[in-house]
Amino acid sequence: MSTTIRCFTGCVLLALVAGGGNAGEKGGKKVAPILSFTMKGIDGKNVDLARYQGKVLLIVNVASECGYTSQYEQLQALHKKYADKGLAVLGIPCNDFGGQEPGTEAEIKTFCTKKYGVTFDLFSKIRIEGKEAAPLYRFLTSKDTNPKFGGKVTWNFEKFLVGRDGSVVARFASDAELGSPEFVATLEKALGAK
């Protein structure tokens, strides 16, 4: 299977949200615009993304019945290898593409943990397309807020890589090989940045 990695700076398509704008404030601390959102965790509790301040984020729209679902294994391997170096993998289920995430949050969590041993952060299912799109994804896909890496998400398992400063540094396509030299180099560069 061929792999494409579009970093929109020469790589392939993995996208996290890019800041570019002014940092906001939460609890008296300045946070990058991408970290100003609150999402629901897979267990239904609010998760303030400001908790990831200073980390490198790999934001992925996931699905349990997709041809790319086996990427959960690669994402877990990245989490295991790089979490102590500052990587946070955020798995965000979405049923917008081919109806390939029909399950409830409980079913999704059980599937991910039992089949792939997932221990990285999972969130409640969201919409990415249309007027009901989650604010985080409106931010990530907008050319106004993410001029370098904005654009419509076209399928499950697209990935946004966000640097420690909260700016989107790369975007990878669904078929990006997460162990490829290009992907690893981009990730390690982001992890090495202060």
N, CA, C and O atoms as a DFTB+ gen file, in Angstrom:
776 C
 N C O
     1  1       0.853      -1.172       0.000
     2  2       0.000       0.000       0.000
     3  2       0.897       1.233       0.000
     4  3       1.788       1.366       0.839
     5  1       0.651       2.129      -0.947
     6  2       1.489       3.330      -0.998
     7  2       1.044       4.315       0.063
     8  3      -0.113       4.328       0.485
     9  1       1.973       5.122       0.475
    10  2       1.704       6.069       1.547
    11  2       2.012       7.476       1.086
    12  3       3.005       7.722       0.402
    13  1       1.151       8.386       1.468
    14  2       1.421       9.794       1.183
    15  2       1.462      10.544       2.486
    16  3       0.660      10.292       3.386
    17  1       2.387      11.459       2.590
    18  2       2.476      12.284       3.792
    19  2       2.555      13.721       3.341
    20  3       3.607      14.166       2.883
    21  1       1.468      14.456       3.460
    22  2       1.449      15.853       3.027
    23  2       1.566      16.734       4.238
    24  3       0.625      16.829       5.025
    25  1       2.673      17.367       4.405
    26  2       2.846      18.288       5.525
    27  2       2.545      19.688       5.061
    28  3       2.639      20.633       5.845
    29  1       2.192      19.839       3.834
    30  2       1.910      21.136       3.244
    31  2       3.096      22.074       3.377
    32  3       2.964      23.291       3.250
    33  1       4.228      21.498       3.628
    34  2       5.473      22.254       3.587
    35  2       6.450      21.350       2.879
    36  3       7.664      21.542       2.944
    37  1       5.902      20.361       2.202
    38  2       6.724      19.400       1.517
    39  2       6.363      17.986       1.913
    40  3       6.707      17.049       1.192
    41  1       5.693      17.798       3.015
    42  2       5.296      16.462       3.436
    43  2       3.919      16.148       2.869
    44  3       3.534      16.698       1.837
    45  1       3.161      15.253       3.547
    46  2       1.825      14.903       3.087
    47  2       0.761      15.378       4.051
    48  3       0.994      16.406       4.687
    49  1      -0.345      14.758       4.219
    50  2      -1.490      15.342       4.892
    51  2      -1.756      14.790       6.281
    52  3      -2.295      13.689       6.399
    53  1      -1.418      15.477       7.285
    54  2      -1.740      15.182       8.682
    55  2      -2.087      16.517       9.264
    56  3      -1.256      17.421       9.181
    57  1      -3.211      16.714       9.829
    58  2      -3.502      18.068      10.221
    59  2      -3.963      18.189      11.627
    60  3      -4.867      17.474      12.060
    61  1      -3.385      19.042      12.314
    62  2      -3.883      19.488      13.601
    63  2      -4.186      20.936      13.388
    64  3      -3.920      21.467      12.309
    65  1      -4.709      21.570      14.337
    66  2      -5.072      22.952      14.130
    67  2      -3.917      23.873      14.373
    68  3      -3.138      23.701      15.310
    69  1      -3.825      24.831      13.533
    70  2      -2.738      25.776      13.682
    71  2      -3.228      27.039      14.321
    72  3      -4.332      27.513      14.051
    73  1      -2.409      27.566      15.154
    74  2      -2.740      28.785      15.859
    75  2      -2.651      29.981      14.969
    76  3      -3.666      30.392      14.407
    77  1      -1.535      30.541      14.814
    78  2      -1.376      31.687      13.960
    79  2      -1.976      32.957      14.539
    80  3      -1.450      34.046      14.308
    81  1      -3.055      32.841      15.280
    82  2      -3.701      34.022      15.836
    83  2      -3.138      34.351      17.205
    84  3      -2.103      33.821      17.609
    85  1      -3.819      35.217      17.904
    86  2      -3.389      35.596      19.239
    87  2      -3.774      34.518      20.233
    88  3      -4.819      33.880      20.104
    89  1      -2.942      34.326      21.199
    90  2      -3.257      33.362      22.239
    91  2      -4.364      33.919      23.113
    92  3      -4.443      35.125      23.349
    93  1      -5.218      33.024      23.589
    94  2      -6.272      33.433      24.502
    95  2      -5.796      33.256      25.930
    96  3      -4.638      32.915      26.172
    97  1      -6.699      33.490      26.879
    98  2      -6.342      33.287      28.279
    99  2      -7.348      32.362      28.911
   100  3      -8.551      32.474      28.676
   101  1      -6.847      31.442      29.719
   102  2      -7.681      30.542      30.500
   103  2      -7.082      30.462      31.875
   104  3      -5.913      30.104      32.023
   105  1      -7.853      30.786      32.881
   106  2      -7.364      30.718      34.246
   107  2      -6.145      31.600      34.478
   108  3      -5.270      31.262      35.275
   109  1      -6.091      32.747      33.773
   110  2      -4.980      33.662      33.952
   111  2      -3.729      33.296      33.161
   112  3      -2.741      34.030      33.186
   113  1      -3.768      32.146      32.448
   114  2      -2.615      31.724      31.651
   115  2      -2.916      31.918      30.180
   116  3      -4.035      31.685      29.722
   117  1      -1.896      32.351      29.442
   118  2      -2.065      32.477      27.997
   119  2      -2.011      31.097      27.365
   120  3      -1.129      30.293      27.665
   121  1      -2.964      30.837      26.488
   122  2      -2.987      29.569      25.759
   123  2      -3.153      29.856      24.280
   124  3      -3.760      30.855      23.891
   125  1      -2.608      28.970      23.461
   126  2      -2.753      29.094      22.016
   127  2      -4.222      28.911      21.644
   128  3      -4.954      28.212      22.344
   129  1      -4.657      29.531      20.547
   130  2      -6.065      29.408      20.148
   131  2      -6.570      27.972      20.054
   132  3      -7.715      27.699      20.413
   133  1      -5.746      27.061      19.583
   134  2      -6.196      25.667      19.463
   135  2      -6.480      25.034      20.820
   136  3      -7.236      24.067      20.916
   137  1      -5.882      25.572      21.847
   138  2      -6.064      25.013      23.186
   139  2      -7.169      25.702      23.970
   140  3      -7.352      25.432      25.157
   141  1      -7.906      26.589      23.314
   142  2      -8.966      27.322      24.003
   143  2     -10.306      26.582      23.977
   144  3     -11.300      27.078      24.506
   145  1     -10.330      25.397      23.361
   146  2     -11.569      24.637      23.240
   147  2     -11.744      23.657      24.394
   148  3     -10.778      23.214      25.016
   149  1     -13.002      23.335      24.656
   150  2     -13.341      22.274      25.604
   151  2     -14.077      21.203      24.822
   152  3     -14.999      21.500      24.063
   153  1     -13.667      19.965      25.008
   154  2     -14.280      18.828      24.323
   155  2     -14.800      17.866      25.392
   156  3     -14.428      17.962      26.562
   157  1     -15.645      16.959      24.987
   158  2     -16.110      15.898      25.891
   159  2     -15.192      14.694      25.721
   160  3     -14.933      14.252      24.602
   161  1     -14.707      14.173      26.830
   162  2     -13.929      12.946      26.796
   163  2     -14.835      11.770      26.467
   164  3     -16.058      11.905      26.473
   165  1     -14.242      10.622      26.180
   166  2     -15.004       9.424      25.817
   167  2     -15.962       9.009      26.930
   168  3     -16.962       8.339      26.674
   169  1     -15.656       9.408      28.168
   170  2     -16.526       9.097      29.307
   171  2     -17.542      10.194      29.598
   172  3     -18.253      10.133      30.600
   173  1     -17.614      11.212      28.713
   174  2     -18.617      12.262      28.851
   175  2     -18.222      13.449      29.701
   176  3     -19.008      14.383      29.855
   177  1     -17.019      13.434      30.257
   178  2     -16.577      14.559      31.087
   179  2     -15.901      15.607      30.218
   180  3     -15.233      15.281      29.236
   181  1     -16.082      16.881      30.592
   182  2     -15.445      17.970      29.853
   183  2     -13.928      17.899      29.990
   184  3     -13.393      17.657      31.071
   185  1     -13.257      18.116      28.871
   186  2     -11.799      18.155      28.840
   187  2     -11.387      19.500      28.256
   188  3     -11.648      19.785      27.087
   189  1     -10.752      20.310      29.062
   190  2     -10.239      21.606      28.631
   191  2      -8.922      21.343      27.901
   192  3      -7.968      20.850      28.503
   193  1      -8.865      21.668      26.610
   194  2      -7.656      21.377      25.832
   195  2      -6.439      22.153      26.331
   196  3      -5.312      21.827      25.958
   197  1      -6.644      23.174      27.167
   198  2      -5.520      23.909      27.748
   199  2      -4.642      22.986      28.596
   200  3      -3.490      23.315      28.879
   201  1      -5.180      21.835      29.001
   202  2      -4.380      20.880      29.777
   203  2      -3.205      20.333      28.981
   204  3      -2.268      19.777      29.553
   205  1      -3.256      20.494      27.648
   206  2      -2.180      20.005      26.783
   207  2      -1.143      21.089      26.471
   208  3      -0.284      20.903      25.610
   209  1      -1.228      22.207      27.168
   210  2      -0.284      23.304      26.972
   211  2       1.147      22.775      27.042
   212  3       1.496      22.059      27.980
   213  1       1.984      23.124      26.048
   214  2       3.381      22.725      26.035
   215  2       3.640      21.350      25.454
   216  3       4.793      20.932      25.351
   217  1       2.586      20.636      25.071
   218  2       2.743      19.307      24.473
   219  2       2.624      19.393      22.960
   220  3       2.110      20.371      22.418
   221  1       3.104      18.359      22.291
   222  2       2.885      18.187      20.863
   223  2       1.640      17.324      20.740
   224  3       1.547      16.273      21.374
   225  1       0.686      17.756      19.933
   226  2      -0.573      17.026      19.773
   227  2      -0.658      16.376      18.405
   228  3      -0.287      16.974      17.395
   229  1      -1.143      15.164      18.383
   230  2      -1.486      14.492      17.136
   231  2      -2.988      14.256      17.201
   232  3      -3.457      13.353      17.894
   233  1      -3.734      15.072      16.476
   234  2      -5.202      15.025      16.497
   235  2      -5.670      14.201      15.303
   236  3      -5.340      14.493      14.153
   237  1      -6.451      13.163      15.608
   238  2      -6.853      12.205      14.571
   239  2      -8.350      11.943      14.673
   240  3      -8.855      11.635      15.753
   241  1      -9.064      12.065      13.551
   242  2     -10.478      11.679      13.525
   243  2     -10.537      10.179      13.227
   244  3     -10.183       9.734      12.136
   245  1     -10.990       9.416      14.213
   246  2     -10.920       7.960      14.158
   247  2     -12.289       7.329      13.889
   248  3     -13.329       7.958      14.084
   249  1     -12.262       6.069      13.437
   250  2     -13.477       5.301      13.174
   251  2     -13.170       3.819      13.345
   252  3     -12.077       3.366      13.004
   253  1     -14.119       3.072      13.867
   254  2     -13.912       1.663      14.198
   255  2     -14.141       0.692      13.049
   256  3     -13.734      -0.466      13.140
   257  1     -14.781       1.134      11.970
   258  2     -15.103       0.220      10.877
   259  2     -14.520       0.689       9.552
   260  3     -15.132       0.511       8.499
   261  1     -13.355       1.279       9.606
   262  2     -12.700       1.860       8.435
   263  2     -11.544       0.960       7.987
   264  3     -11.009       0.185       8.780
   265  1     -11.172       1.070       6.730
   266  2     -10.006       0.350       6.240
   267  2      -8.726       0.775       6.932
   268  3      -7.731       0.051       6.905
   269  1      -8.747       1.956       7.557
   270  2      -7.572       2.462       8.267
   271  2      -7.639       2.236       9.776
   272  3      -6.769       2.709      10.507
   273  1      -8.649       1.529      10.247
   274  2      -8.838       1.343      11.688
   275  2      -7.620       0.715      12.349
   276  3      -7.353       0.979      13.521
   277  1      -6.883      -0.104      11.624
   278  2      -5.685      -0.732      12.204
   279  2      -4.633       0.313      12.600
   280  3      -3.675      -0.008      13.303
   281  1      -4.810       1.562      12.150
   282  2      -3.884       2.616      12.571
   283  2      -3.956       2.871      14.078
   284  3      -3.050       3.483      14.644
   285  1      -5.012       2.414      14.726
   286  2      -5.061       2.509      16.189
   287  2      -3.793       1.888      16.782
   288  3      -3.242       2.402      17.756
   289  1      -3.338       0.795      16.197
   290  2      -2.136       0.123      16.689
   291  2      -0.914       1.034      16.554
   292  3      -0.108       1.130      17.480
   293  1      -0.774       1.696      15.413
   294  2       0.344       2.610      15.192
   295  2       0.246       3.827      16.104
   296  3       1.254       4.293      16.635
   297  1      -0.966       4.339      16.286
   298  2      -1.151       5.494      17.168
   299  2      -0.789       5.136      18.607
   300  3      -0.167       5.930      19.313
   301  1      -1.181       3.933      19.039
   302  2      -0.834       3.486      20.389
   303  2       0.683       3.325      20.521
   304  3       1.254       3.659      21.559
   305  1       1.333       2.817      19.474
   306  2       2.794       2.663      19.509
   307  2       3.473       4.032      19.626
   308  3       4.447       4.179      20.365
   309  1       2.962       5.033      18.901
   310  2       3.512       6.388      19.010
   311  2       3.314       6.930      20.422
   312  3       4.220       7.528      21.002
   313  1       2.129       6.716      20.962
   314  2       1.833       7.164      22.329
   315  2       2.821       6.531      23.318
   316  3       3.394       7.214      24.167
   317  1       3.002       5.240      23.190
   318  2       3.886       4.522      24.111
   319  2       5.327       5.019      23.988
   320  3       6.021       5.179      24.992
   321  1       5.768       5.260      22.767
   322  2       7.163       5.651      22.530
   323  2       7.448       7.105      22.906
   324  3       8.524       7.414      23.418
   325  1       6.474       8.010      22.650
   326  2       6.764       9.441      22.756
   327  2       6.006      10.199      23.839
   328  3       6.246      11.394      24.011
   329  1       5.111       9.565      24.568
   330  2       4.328      10.300      25.580
   331  2       5.235      10.960      26.609
   332  3       4.989      12.094      27.019
   333  1       6.286      10.253      27.029
   334  2       7.171      10.835      28.037
   335  2       8.062      11.932      27.466
   336  3       8.755      12.622      28.213
   337  1       8.047      12.094      26.147
   338  2       8.793      13.177      25.494
   339  2       7.874      14.360      25.169
   340  3       8.321      15.369      24.625
   341  1       6.577      14.225      25.510
   342  2       5.655      15.345      25.333
   343  2       4.590      15.173      24.271
   344  3       3.894      16.140      23.960
   345  1       4.427      13.970      23.689
   346  2       3.385      13.763      22.684
   347  2       2.066      13.392      23.355
   348  3       2.035      12.568      24.269
   349  1       0.982      14.005      22.893
   350  2      -0.369      13.613      23.300
   351  2      -1.152      13.271      22.040
   352  3      -1.382      14.131      21.190
   353  1      -1.558      12.012      21.924
   354  2      -2.395      11.571      20.809
   355  2      -3.841      11.770      21.243
   356  3      -4.240      11.308      22.311
   357  1      -4.629      12.461      20.413
   358  2      -6.041      12.706      20.700
   359  2      -6.876      12.010      19.638
   360  3      -6.899      12.435      18.483
   361  1      -7.555      10.950      20.022
   362  2      -8.418      10.210      19.109
   363  2      -9.841      10.737      19.226
   364  3     -10.458      10.681      20.289
   365  1     -10.352      11.253      18.097
   366  2     -11.675      11.877      18.112
   367  2     -12.597      11.134      17.138
   368  3     -12.512      11.339      15.927
   369  1     -13.476      10.273      17.663
   370  2     -14.367       9.502      16.803
   371  2     -15.321      10.393      16.004
   372  3     -15.787      11.429      16.478
   373  1     -15.588       9.954      14.789
   374  2     -16.482      10.694      13.899
   375  2     -17.160       9.710      12.960
   376  3     -16.519       8.788      12.454
   377  1     -18.444       9.899      12.727
   378  2     -19.221       9.014      11.861
   379  2     -19.553       9.676      10.518
   380  3     -20.375       9.161       9.760
   381  1     -18.918      10.812      10.226
   382  2     -19.250      11.578       9.023
   383  2     -18.813      10.924       7.719
   384  3     -19.384      11.204       6.665
   385  1     -17.821      10.068       7.777
   386  2     -17.220       9.547       6.551
   387  2     -17.546       8.068       6.383
   388  3     -16.933       7.205       7.011
   389  1     -18.520       7.796       5.527
   390  2     -18.917       6.420       5.251
   391  2     -19.670       5.745       6.379
   392  3     -19.848       4.527       6.345
   393  1     -20.123       6.497       7.388
   394  2     -20.854       5.895       8.505
   395  2     -20.036       4.819       9.201
   396  3     -20.584       3.815       9.655
   397  1     -18.720       5.027       9.287
   398  2     -17.829       3.979       9.775
   399  2     -17.532       4.058      11.273
   400  3     -16.658       3.352      11.775
   401  1     -18.259       4.918      11.981
   402  2     -18.172       4.964      13.448
   403  2     -19.582       5.047      14.018
   404  3     -19.971       6.076      14.571
   405  1     -20.360       3.951      13.882
   406  2     -21.762       3.983      14.324
   407  2     -21.963       3.750      15.818
   408  3     -23.061       3.976      16.327
   409  1     -20.942       3.308      16.525
   410  2     -21.097       2.901      17.916
   411  2     -21.284       4.043      18.895
   412  3     -21.071       5.213      18.578
   413  1     -21.690       3.660      20.093
   414  2     -21.792       4.614      21.206
   415  2     -20.385       4.838      21.755
   416  3     -19.453       4.118      21.395
   417  1     -20.234       5.833      22.624
   418  2     -18.940       6.083      23.238
   419  2     -18.456       4.856      24.009
   420  3     -17.276       4.514      23.949
   421  1     -19.360       4.194      24.731
   422  2     -18.970       3.000      25.497
   423  2     -18.483       1.893      24.563
   424  3     -17.495       1.219      24.853
   425  1     -19.179       1.711      23.442
   426  2     -18.768       0.684      22.475
   427  2     -17.418       1.028      21.838
   428  3     -16.569       0.158      21.643
   429  1     -17.239       2.304      21.520
   430  2     -15.972       2.749      20.920
   431  2     -14.820       2.509      21.899
   432  3     -13.780       1.969      21.523
   433  1     -15.013       2.909      23.140
   434  2     -13.957       2.744      24.148
   435  2     -13.619       1.264      24.338
   436  3     -12.444       0.899      24.380
   437  1     -14.624       0.425      24.451
   438  2     -14.393      -1.011      24.620
   439  2     -13.640      -1.582      23.427
   440  3     -12.680      -2.336      23.594
   441  1     -14.074      -1.224      22.228
   442  2     -13.413      -1.699      21.007
   443  2     -11.939      -1.302      21.001
   444  3     -11.067      -2.140      20.769
   445  1     -11.664      -0.030      21.255
   446  2     -10.287       0.484      21.188
   447  2      -9.385      -0.144      22.239
   448  3      -8.234      -0.476      21.955
   449  1      -9.899      -0.305      23.440
   450  2      -9.053      -0.833      24.512
   451  2      -8.863      -2.343      24.384
   452  3      -7.767      -2.847      24.628
   453  1      -9.913      -3.070      24.006
   454  2      -9.794      -4.528      23.921
   455  2      -9.047      -4.974      22.668
   456  3      -8.208      -5.873      22.733
   457  1      -9.343      -4.359      21.541
   458  2      -8.719      -4.806      20.284
   459  2      -7.321      -4.228      20.088
   460  3      -6.438      -4.917      19.578
   461  1      -7.106      -2.966      20.487
   462  2      -5.831      -2.307      20.204
   463  2      -5.065      -1.850      21.441
   464  3      -3.978      -1.287      21.315
   465  1      -5.605      -2.080      22.620
   466  2      -4.906      -1.690      23.842
   467  2      -4.689      -0.200      23.974
   468  3      -3.699       0.238      24.561
   469  1      -5.615       0.593      23.427
   470  2      -5.469       2.050      23.410
   471  2      -5.476       2.616      24.832
   472  3      -6.365       2.333      25.636
   473  1      -4.454       3.424      25.107
   474  2      -4.385       4.143      26.378
   475  2      -4.265       5.648      26.170
   476  3      -4.274       6.407      27.139
   477  1      -4.150       6.093      24.901
   478  2      -4.117       7.535      24.656
   479  2      -5.517       8.103      24.804
   480  3      -6.488       7.352      24.894
   481  1      -5.628       9.420      24.831
   482  2      -6.895      10.085      25.119
   483  2      -7.885       9.948      23.970
   484  3      -7.582      10.265      22.820
   485  1      -9.076       9.468      24.313
   486  2     -10.182       9.363      23.365
   487  2     -11.272      10.350      23.784
   488  3     -11.430      10.665      24.964
   489  1     -12.007      10.822      22.802
   490  2     -13.046      11.817      23.044
   491  2     -14.391      11.304      22.563
   492  3     -14.470      10.295      21.863
   493  1     -15.448      12.008      22.945
   494  2     -16.784      11.663      22.471
   495  2     -16.889      11.928      20.982
   496  3     -16.176      12.764      20.427
   497  1     -17.780      11.207      20.358
   498  2     -17.991      11.319      18.919
   499  2     -18.480      12.724      18.565
   500  3     -19.324      13.295      19.256
   501  1     -17.939      13.264      17.488
   502  2     -18.294      14.608      17.036
   503  2     -18.643      14.598      15.556
   504  3     -18.456      13.603      14.856
   505  1     -19.151      15.729      15.106
   506  2     -19.323      15.991      13.670
   507  2     -18.147      16.842      13.215
   508  3     -17.669      17.701      13.955
   509  1     -17.689      16.599      12.005
   510  2     -16.592      17.370      11.421
   511  2     -17.078      18.195      10.242
   512  3     -16.536      19.262       9.953
   513  1     -18.097      17.697       9.566
   514  2     -18.605      18.366       8.373
   515  2     -19.853      19.195       8.666
   516  3     -20.588      18.929       9.617
   517  1     -20.070      20.189       7.840
   518  2     -21.309      20.950       7.860
   519  2     -21.457      21.908       9.022
   520  3     -20.503      22.205       9.741
   521  1     -22.695      22.389       9.188
   522  2     -22.989      23.398      10.205
   523  2     -22.840      22.869      11.622
   524  3     -22.634      23.646      12.554
   525  1     -22.939      21.562      11.794
   526  2     -22.819      20.967      13.128
   527  2     -21.379      20.584      13.472
   528  3     -21.134      19.923      14.481
   529  1     -20.441      20.993      12.644
   530  2     -19.041      20.649      12.895
   531  2     -18.594      21.183      14.249
   532  3     -18.947      22.295      14.643
   533  1     -17.815      20.376      14.951
   534  2     -17.286      20.787      16.261
   535  2     -16.390      22.006      16.085
   536  3     -15.665      22.099      15.094
   537  1     -16.430      22.944      17.032
   538  2     -15.610      24.152      16.939
   539  2     -14.117      23.862      16.717
   540  3     -13.457      24.578      15.965
   541  1     -13.590      22.833      17.357
   542  2     -12.178      22.491      17.160
   543  2     -11.889      22.229      15.687
   544  3     -10.894      22.716      15.151
   545  1     -12.750      21.466      15.040
   546  2     -12.522      21.144      13.631
   547  2     -12.846      22.306      12.706
   548  3     -12.260      22.423      11.630
   549  1     -13.771      23.166      13.110
   550  2     -13.974      24.386      12.312
   551  2     -12.694      25.210      12.329
   552  3     -12.299      25.785      11.314
   553  1     -12.054      25.259      13.484
   554  2     -10.801      25.988      13.620
   555  2      -9.696      25.328      12.787
   556  3      -8.967      26.016      12.073
   557  1      -9.571      24.019      12.874
   558  2      -8.518      23.298      12.157
   559  2      -8.658      23.365      10.645
   560  3      -7.655      23.420       9.933
   561  1      -9.875      23.362      10.154
   562  2     -10.083      23.302       8.707
   563  2     -10.251      24.671       8.051
   564  3     -10.236      24.767       6.824
   565  1     -10.411      25.723       8.839
   566  2     -10.591      27.056       8.278
   567  2      -9.270      27.627       7.778
   568  3      -8.253      27.563       8.468
   569  1      -9.297      28.180       6.583
   570  2      -8.102      28.846       6.040
   571  2      -7.836      30.158       6.778
   572  3      -6.721      30.677       6.722
   573  1      -8.838      30.700       7.464
   574  2      -8.640      31.924       8.239
   575  2      -7.841      31.647       9.510
   576  3      -6.932      32.404       9.851
   577  1      -8.178      30.560      10.213
   578  2      -7.511      30.257      11.470
   579  2      -6.337      29.295      11.310
   580  3      -5.475      29.219      12.186
   581  1      -6.298      28.570      10.214
   582  2      -5.222      27.617       9.949
   583  2      -4.812      27.739       8.482
   584  3      -5.030      26.812       7.702
   585  1      -4.217      28.881       8.095
   586  2      -3.958      29.150       6.681
   587  2      -3.048      28.141       5.986
   588  3      -3.234      27.870       4.800
   589  1      -2.079      27.583       6.688
   590  2      -1.157      26.644       6.045
   591  2      -1.754      25.257       5.861
   592  3      -1.488      24.596       4.857
   593  1      -2.560      24.810       6.821
   594  2      -3.018      23.430       6.808
   595  2      -4.536      23.276       6.838
   596  3      -5.043      22.167       7.006
   597  1      -5.265      24.381       6.678
   598  2      -6.718      24.315       6.660
   599  2      -7.196      23.610       5.394
   600  3      -6.416      23.341       4.480
   601  1      -8.460      23.326       5.365
   602  2      -9.074      22.633       4.237
   603  2      -9.906      21.481       4.745
   604  3      -9.690      20.973       5.846
   605  1     -10.841      21.085       3.946
   606  2     -11.807      20.063       4.312
   607  2     -11.143      18.735       4.653
   608  3     -10.230      18.295       3.954
   609  1     -11.600      18.099       5.724
   610  2     -11.196      16.730       6.033
   611  2     -11.981      15.841       5.081
   612  3     -13.193      15.994       4.935
   613  1     -11.290      14.916       4.436
   614  2     -11.950      14.116       3.409
   615  2     -12.236      12.673       3.804
   616  3     -13.012      11.993       3.132
   617  1     -11.617      12.193       4.892
   618  2     -11.862      10.806       5.290
   619  2     -11.410      10.587       6.723
   620  3     -10.831      11.473       7.351
   621  1     -11.680       9.409       7.223
   622  2     -11.260       9.006       8.565
   623  2      -9.734       8.938       8.653
   624  3      -9.053       8.690       7.659
   625  1      -9.224       9.159       9.834
   626  2      -7.801       9.034      10.159
   627  2      -6.915      10.074       9.490
   628  3      -5.740       9.809       9.235
   629  1      -7.462      11.260       9.201
   630  2      -6.585      12.375       8.838
   631  2      -5.983      12.876      10.141
   632  3      -6.610      12.805      11.198
   633  1      -4.764      13.382      10.051
   634  2      -4.024      13.719      11.260
   635  2      -3.480      15.136      11.199
   636  3      -2.881      15.542      10.204
   637  1      -3.695      15.878      12.269
   638  2      -3.126      17.216      12.416
   639  2      -2.051      17.140      13.490
   640  3      -2.290      16.617      14.578
   641  1      -0.877      17.658      13.188
   642  2       0.207      17.694      14.162
   643  2       0.354      19.127      14.651
   644  3       0.583      20.046      13.864
   645  1       0.221      19.303      15.946
   646  2       0.286      20.630      16.557
   647  2       1.551      20.706      17.404
   648  3       1.822      19.816      18.211
   649  1       2.322      21.774      17.216
   650  2       3.561      21.956      17.961
   651  2       3.334      22.409      19.388
   652  3       2.211      22.717      19.788
   653  1       4.408      22.445      20.146
   654  2       4.339      22.831      21.557
   655  2       3.788      24.238      21.753
   656  3       3.221      24.547      22.801
   657  1       3.956      25.089      20.741
   658  2       3.467      26.463      20.833
   659  2       1.998      26.595      20.435
   660  3       1.443      27.694      20.462
   661  1       1.369      25.475      20.066
   662  2      -0.040      25.495      19.697
   663  2      -0.299      25.772      18.231
   664  3      -1.454      25.930      17.837
   665  1       0.732      25.837      17.417
   666  2       0.524      26.053      15.986
   667  2       0.508      24.709      15.263
   668  3       1.224      23.783      15.646
   669  1      -0.302      24.607      14.228
   670  2      -0.334      23.393      13.424
   671  2       0.939      23.380      12.582
   672  3       1.222      24.324      11.843
   673  1       1.690      22.307      12.705
   674  2       2.961      22.228      11.989
   675  2       2.930      21.259      10.828
   676  3       3.815      21.301       9.973
   677  1       1.925      20.378      10.773
   678  2       1.831      19.424       9.675
   679  2       0.432      18.824       9.636
   680  3      -0.313      18.850      10.616
   681  1       0.110      18.291       8.487
   682  2      -1.160      17.592       8.302
   683  2      -0.876      16.381       7.441
   684  3      -0.210      16.487       6.411
   685  1      -1.381      15.224       7.859
   686  2      -1.111      13.985       7.140
   687  2      -2.411      13.325       6.685
   688  3      -3.420      13.352       7.390
   689  1      -2.364      12.746       5.523
   690  2      -3.520      12.069       4.946
   691  2      -3.858      10.794       5.713
   692  3      -3.074      10.310       6.529
   693  1      -5.029      10.273       5.431
   694  2      -5.485       9.040       6.073
   695  2      -4.499       7.901       5.888
   696  3      -4.289       7.107       6.805
   697  1      -3.901       7.814       4.723
   698  2      -3.017       6.684       4.426
   699  2      -1.557       6.940       4.793
   700  3      -0.688       6.154       4.417
   701  1      -1.274       7.998       5.503
   702  2       0.105       8.293       5.926
   703  2       0.625       7.148       6.788
   704  3      -0.038       6.716       7.730
   705  1       1.785       6.674       6.465
   706  2       2.425       5.598       7.225
   707  2       3.103       6.215       8.440
   708  3       4.081       6.950       8.304
   709  1       2.586       5.920       9.620
   710  2       3.047       6.589      10.829
   711  2       4.441       6.167      11.286
   712  3       5.014       6.773      12.191
   713  1       4.978       5.135      10.661
   714  2       6.345       4.730      10.970
   715  2       7.331       5.138       9.887
   716  3       8.512       4.798       9.954
   717  1       6.845       5.867       8.887
   718  2       7.715       6.257       7.775
   719  2       8.770       7.259       8.235
   720  3       8.537       8.000       9.190
   721  1       9.923       7.293       7.572
   722  2      10.957       8.263       7.948
   723  2      10.459       9.702       7.908
   724  3      10.829      10.504       8.765
   725  1       9.622      10.045       6.923
   726  2       9.110      11.417       6.810
   727  2       8.238      11.786       8.001
   728  3       8.372      12.868       8.574
   729  1       7.335      10.868       8.369
   730  2       6.452      11.157       9.494
   731  2       7.250      11.267      10.794
   732  3       7.083      12.216      11.559
   733  1       8.114      10.287      11.031
   734  2       8.894      10.264      12.271
   735  2       9.769      11.509      12.379
   736  3       9.879      12.098      13.454
   737  1      10.399      11.916      11.260
   738  2      11.250      13.114      11.286
   739  2      10.437      14.358      11.638
   740  3      10.887      15.197      12.417
   741  1       9.229      14.477      11.058
   742  2       8.369      15.636      11.335
   743  2       7.945      15.643      12.802
   744  3       7.974      16.684      13.458
   745  1       7.551      14.473      13.311
   746  2       7.132      14.354      14.702
   747  2       8.292      14.667      15.648
   748  3       8.128      15.437      16.595
   749  1       9.440      14.086      15.400
   750  2      10.583      14.287      16.298
   751  2      11.080      15.733      16.267
   752  3      11.557      16.255      17.275
   753  1      10.964      16.368      15.109
   754  2      11.332      17.790      15.032
   755  2      10.400      18.607      15.930
   756  3      10.848      19.483      16.670
   757  1       9.086      18.310      15.856
   758  2       8.119      19.020      16.695
   759  2       8.386      18.752      18.178
   760  3       8.278      19.661      19.000
   761  1       8.729      17.521      18.519
   762  2       9.003      17.184      19.916
   763  2      10.282      17.856      20.422
   764  3      10.400      18.163      21.608
   765  1      11.228      18.079      19.524
   766  2      12.496      18.692      19.915
   767  2      12.428      20.203      20.049
   768  3      13.312      20.822      20.640
   769  1      11.364      20.802      19.491
   770  2      11.214      22.260      19.567
   771  2      10.806      22.675      20.971
   772  3      10.075      21.954      21.649
   773  1      11.276      23.830      21.403
   774  2      10.922      24.329      22.738
   775  2       9.829      25.368      22.640
   776  3       9.396      25.906      23.659
